[in-house]
Amino acid sequence: MTTPVRKKLIEVSIPLEAINAASAREKSIRHGHPSTLHLWWARRPLAACRAVLFAQLVDDPSSWPDRFPTEEAQEAERRRLHKVIEAMAPWEASNDEAVLNAARWEIARSVAWGLGEEPPARGDGQAILDYLQTKAPPVYDPFSGGGSIPLEAQRLGLRAYGSDLNPVAVLIGKALVEIPPKFAGKPPVNPKSRAEAAYGEIRAWKGAQGLAEDVRYYGQWMRDEAEKRIGHLYPKATLPDGSKATVIAWLWARTVRSPDPAAKGAMVPLVSSFMLSTKEGKKAWVEPVIDAAAPEGWRFEVRTGALSKADEERLKKGTKTGRGSNFTCVLTGSAIDGDHVKAEGMAGRIGARLMAIVAEGQRTRIYLSPTPEQGALAATAKPGWEPEGDLPNDPRSFWTVQYGLKTFASLFTPRQLVALTTFSDLVTEAREQALAHARAANIPDDPRPLHEGGTGAEAYADALATYLAFALSKLADRGSSICTWFTERDSTRPTFARQAIAMSWDFAELNTLLDGTGSFASAVQWTAESVEAQGFGGKIASIGNIDAAKNSFPVRSVVISTDPPYYDNIGYADLSDFFYVWLRRSLAGIWPDLFRRLTTPKESELVATPYRHGGKDQAEPFS
Ligand SMILES: C[S@@+](CC[C@H](N)C(=O)[O-])C[C@H]1O[C@@H](n2cnc3c(N)ncnc32)[C@H](O)[C@@H]1O
């Protein structure tokens, strides 16, 4: 007997306005959103994924003429189902068990009716979940990227499968849907939490809360340990009254040899803006001062106070003239054209000079002139390791290559490389600690590592290392020389402020050992929060590393829900290498298959990248 194909709600109507509104609102949600677990490009809004999945699985009432015999009855039922979607689409519904159970029940009802059965009772959340996990068709996304569709399938109680060609995407998917259910409801293993429990502070660790608490504990340990190892590279600044203040950021300007013979070969600054703070009442800026006694005949001086509109406009231009990489020589006022900057960059002759220091004041930022000591100290940072690999020669998404910043390593200052390498080493050390603690905490003895499906102490330590390495990714995003100073906010922009690695002329090097934005401590917080927020429904979930053009996940009778790559808009593989080269250092032993290559696979990526295929026309077949 063949099962009749029943029309699904999505084929007839869905409440688009409500779904679009929830999707648009979601863009402003940060805390706990999966986008804060790890950056991925072109993530679909969860609201849309959730609503579409629901409507793909729930039958349109016209499929059941015996139950909804008239047009009116069908329309009334459709309106009722739309109300269920409207209630579950908003971000606030993500962990609202009552709303989710109502949605799960509707899916279970369609499945049950199709099987000639009755659905579990509406109020019995566990029975509904059990029913969906065994009887509903699994959902599969063959281009799972940042994991939005599998995550929402899981939230709706369905078996969730996903795959992607890109190992970074696969790891994000695993961290989002595959790993948390393995350790659901387990208390943290760290000694602090265990001591608290021993003193009677018993708390119920729901979902991934225990795991998140351990991410916080070992992340904090890494931060403290890093301070012991590299704290000397982040010296305090001396304020005008002689007191000391913690440095939040060092602001640098790239320099190039002036082409004007009158400048006698001096290196001069390439600055896109001299403004440091444009906040009303707190204006701060840099003035380049011609001083024969200073190195190269000029120095930077930081000034604060009142500023005329005209002066602010002048300062906002830095030494830049117009678009692109055209500048003016601060010494002679002559033009420095883009070709000169590119040629000097390609010859490896672009330098950097400290432009300003941002220090911590009483609930305010203090902007200070650079000192030779602070500049010299940064130069003492000697990285013992740097990531391998060249940036792709793709001028559309990698703007630095034409200026000689051609490798992943060249995107970082020596001090940034030292910091990232130190934290990367500490991921491995934190894993060792967590393993010992997990064993002491009597996590079941399962010698299999996480990548082989383990659920014991080894696997738990692997899971923690994975999340801690994600915090390292955030540090890299906030800690490269592409990060510029955000004058309106007194803070920095991340490397990926856009879907490209842009060229920066003046850049901000943050103090990674602090607690604020861009620090390792804040990266850990964001990671832990997003782990904790994933209140999953179903437990059966798996994400694989598969080229969709050649293969698919070995699951049968699936509902495919996907969002494939679009033509040539994003070079996922190239962009993700920025993270891959760092993740690989910490996680190659934990995820050997995902990190067996030096960089992510490019050949079979279904993206029509003109630079990779020798032009737009040749790239067409890959879209
Ligand atoms: C539009 S994105 C998916 C985004 C995802 N829905 C989300 O919300 O994060 C498309 C994905 O297709 C992947 N991709 C490109 N070529 C592929 C291939 N041949 N096989 C599998 N995945 C591929 C990319 O790595 C990217 O993650």
The ligand as an ORCA input file, in Angstrom:
! r2SCAN-3c Opt
* xyz 0 1
  C      23.888     29.840      2.204
  S      25.074     28.910      3.104
  C      24.120     28.025      4.246
  C      23.815     28.877      5.426
  C      23.006     28.155      6.467
  N      21.650     27.892      6.044
  C      22.977     28.972      7.742
  O      21.903     29.452      8.133
  O      24.035     29.192      8.337
  C      25.594     27.710      1.937
  C      26.587     26.681      2.430
  O      26.898     25.795      1.359
  C      28.186     25.263      1.588
  N      28.683     24.612      0.348
  C      29.210     25.148     -0.773
  N      29.516     24.189     -1.669
  C      29.181     23.001     -1.097
  C      29.247     21.642     -1.514
  N      29.758     21.298     -2.684
  N      28.797     20.691     -0.662
  C      28.286     21.022      0.553
  N      28.227     22.281      1.000
  C      28.647     23.264      0.193
  C      28.987     26.470      2.059
  O      30.134     26.054      2.777
  C      27.939     27.208      2.917
  O      28.072     26.886      4.263
*
